[in-house]
Amino acid sequence: MDRQKINVIIVEDNPGTIEYLRDLISGSDALAVHKVFDSAEKALPELNHPEALWLIDVRLPRMPGTELVARLRTQHASVKLCCYTAIEDPHVITEAIIAGANGYIIKDTAPDLLLLELETVARGGTTLTPRVAQKIFQRLATTSRENSPLATMETRVLERMASGYTYTQIADELQIAPGTARKHIENIYLKLRVHSKAEAIRKSRESGWLN
């Protein structure tokens, strides 16, 4: 007996995108388009469909897609939610995930991969396409560096220490005096509360302050 398909509710305001998604999903053995809404407000009365897979654009007129995601997640802990958008801003991606999205897919994702990712979310999994995952890691790395106790020049000095540069080579590359380079290294040890180059590099990498 054929397994029952999972209903997909699309919330998207672009007619061309809607048509594309309808055509794509019609070729799936696991999914079927159930309803389509061109705004979050029109979709609100359908919040009583926790069994469906919701495919939501982030940039919608008036209420943003991330707010709809949050409302759905608040009402139904197990609902399957996937953002489908052109927005690659890591802050928006993080906001969507915090709101409760199970997946975040960029609109130029290849059709075969898109369908595979949707079916993954429909089966209860989570997904981030490779480019989205890269954005998240970049955001985390940036946040970690922002929390570093080291000044910008001290970080640049430490990066070169980690690459095996001597004091003289560090000074030459950064166009500073050797004595200034040594002073920066002293400050690095003091701020990180370490006593050696190896300790400084290890602690900085573990804390995300150094690649």
C-alpha positions, 0 to 999 in steps of 0.5 A: 500500500502506498504511504500517505503523503505529507501535506505541504503548506506554502507561505510565499508572496511570489507567484513564480516561486509558488508555481515552481514549488507546486511543480517541484513538489508534484514530483515527490513521492513523499509530499503534496501541496495542501494549501498556499498563502501569500502572507503570514496573516492569511496563514494564521487560521491554519495554525491547527495543522501541526502534521503538515510541513510548512514552507515559509518565505522569510521576507513576507509583506507585513508580518515576517516569516520568522514571526510566523515560524515562532507562532507555529512553534509556540503552538505546536512543538512538533510541527515541521517548519522550513524557511525558503528564502533568498536572504543569506544574512547570518543574523536572519538565519540565526533568528529563524533557527531560534524561532523554531525553524527545522530547516533554512534553504536558499532559493537558488538551491538546485531542484533535486537538493531542494526536494531532498531537503524538504523530504528530510524535514518532512521525515522529522529531520533538520537541514541547512544547505551547505552555504547556509551552514557556512554562514552560521559558522562565519557568524559564530566565528565573528561572535567569538572574535568579538568576545576576544580579550585581544586587541586587533593588532594582538590578534594579528601577532598571535595569528603569525605566532601560530603560523610559526613566525619568529619575532623578527618575521612578525615585526617585518610583516606587520611593519612594526619594531621588533620591540613592539612585537615583543610588547604585543606578545607580552600583552597576549600572555598577560590577557590570556593568563598563559606563560607560553606561545603554545598555551596562548595558541591552544587557549585562543583556538579553544575559545574561537578567537583564533582559526 
